[in-house]
C-alpha cells in the first residue's frame, strides 16, 4: 500500500495554515484514487508540540521527525531527512506547499527520489488513466494539465488558497509518533547553509490593511508619473489607500509598503479596484478576499478579469480621467 | 600559484583559488524572443559581482559564462548576454519548440556546469512563460551543490569561500543566509535593474564564439539519456472565481455606470 505524505510547513516555530490546505489536497487525492493512508510529517529538533497540535486540529495521525539542530527550515536538512524517511515508507504522493519554503526544497527532493515533480498545483482531477494535475502558466492566462509517469512517486507543490480544509466536527486527536533520525545537524560542520537571522522588511502598510477601498496600480499605468492618477482616483473614496503590483515596486516607482500580493500585503477590503494589473497568481493571492473587485485593463484577456466582479476594458488612464470628469459633473 | 596572483589581492586568491568562475543559466522566452526577465536579473547580478572591484586585475579574476538550452535561434540571447558583459557563451542546441520539463533542462545544464569548476551558478527564480521555478534547484541537486531560491541580495563574503544572501519569504520576511561555495542561487526580480547591452559590446560580441553542444556531445552514445517524468495532456483556461460583469458602451458611458454602481453601494 502506497501512502500520501504531507509535509507540514513550519515557520518561526509555528505551523503555517497552508498545512491544512495540503491535508485537504491529500484528501482529494485519496478520494479520487489511492487506497493508501495520509501521513502528515513535521521536521524539527523538538517535533512533539508541533505534531501534537496537528494531531489535535485534524484528528489525523502525525509523524514527528526529531532532528537535532533543526531549529528552522533548511533545504539541505529537509532533503536529506525526508529522503531518508521516504526510503522506509512506500509513497505515491509527496505534498509540500508552493511557498518560498516548498519551492526551495521540493524540486531537489524530487531529484533525490527520482520522482516526478509538478509545481504550483491548482486543481486535482482524474481521467480514465488516473490522476491529472493543473498548474498555471503563461502569466496566469492558461492552465497546463499534466500527468506524472506511472510507477514512480510524484512530488506536488500545492498552490496556497485553493484547497479548503474542513476539520471534522467531533474529532478525536490523532496518533503521534516521534521518530529519531540518524542525523545531527547541530554538530555538523559540513553544513553548507548557515542561518544568520530572519528580518522583516520595513513598515507593513497599516493604511492598506485599514482601508475600506484600495485602488491598486499595475504596469498598465505606463509611467511612474501616471501613478498620480491612481492617487487622484483613490481620493474619490473615503477610507481609501493606494496599492501596487510587484513590478512597480521592483522598478522603484513606489515603495514596498504599497505592494499587494503574497510577498507584500494580503488585504481584504470592501472594494478593490485593480488599475492596469494583469493578475499574476502572486497578486491574486493578496486580494482574493476582497468583497468586491473591479478591474480596469485595456487587454480583454487579462487574467484579472476572471477574478473580478466588474470588468472595464479601457485604457486605465483614460478611464480614470473620464470617471473624475463624470463625478465632477454630477457634483455640480 | 598562478602567475596572475602577483597582481591580485591575496585574499581573493586565498578564497577562490586561481579564479572565480560564475555561470548564469538563461532562457529565451518564445513570445518576445528576449532573455527571461528573471535570468536577466541573474546575469546582471553576476556582472555586478565581477565589477564590484575598482581595479581591472581583480575584475579579470572573475569570469561570467552564460549557458542556454534551446533551438538554433536561441543563440540570439547569448549575443545579448555578451552585450551585457558575459565572457563566454554555451549553447546546448535542441529541437524542442514546445514544452520542456525542468528535469530535462536541468540535466542538460548539469553537463555544462560540470565541464568547468564553477564557484557560483545563478539563474532566474523561474521563467516568465512556464513559471515552474524548478530548473535551479534541480540543477543544484544533480551536481551536488547547495541551493538557495528567491534571492534578493548577494554579497561575497570578505574572509571565507562563501556568499551572503537574503532569501525572500512571504509577508515581507527575509531569510539571511551564508552559503558555502560552490552554490546555486535563483534570483528574484527587484534585486537589481538589468543593464541594456551596449552597442560597442554588441559589436564586439559578433566576434565572440559561442560554444555549441548537441545531445551527442552531452551524453555520448546514449539514445534517451533524460526522460521526462511528466506528460502534458492539454491546456485549459483558468476557472472564473467571480461573476465578471462587463461594462459596455462608450468610455463615458462606462465611467457613468461605474459611478452609479459605486453610489448605489454607498462607496462613492
Interface residues (C-beta under 8 A of the other chain):
Chain A: X11 X75 X76 X79 X99 X100 X101 X103 X104 X105 X106 X107 X108 X110 X111 X112 X115 X116 X117 X118 X119 X120 X122 X127 X132 X134 X135 X136 X137 X138 X139 X140 X141 X142 X143 X144 X145 X146 X147 X148 X149 X152 X192 X193 X194 X195 X196 X197 X198 X199 X200 X201 X204 X212 X213 X236 X237 X246 X247 X249 X250 X251 X256 X262 X263 X264 X266 X270 X271 X288 X292 X293 X294 X303 X305 X306 X307 X308 X309 X310 X311 X312 X313 X314 X318 X319 X322 X323 X325 X326 X327 X330
Chain B: X99 X102 X103 X106 X128 X129 X130 X131 X132 X133 X134 X136 X137 X138 X140 X141 X142 X146 X147 X148 X149 X150 X162 X164 X166 X167 X168 X169 X170 X171 X172 X173 X174 X175 X176 X177 X178 X179 X180 X183 X189 X190 X193 X228 X229 X230 X231 X232 X233 X234 X235 X236 X237 X238 X239 X240 X241 X242 X243 X244 X245 X246 X247 X251 X252 X254 X255 X256 X258 X259 X261 X262 X265 X267 X268
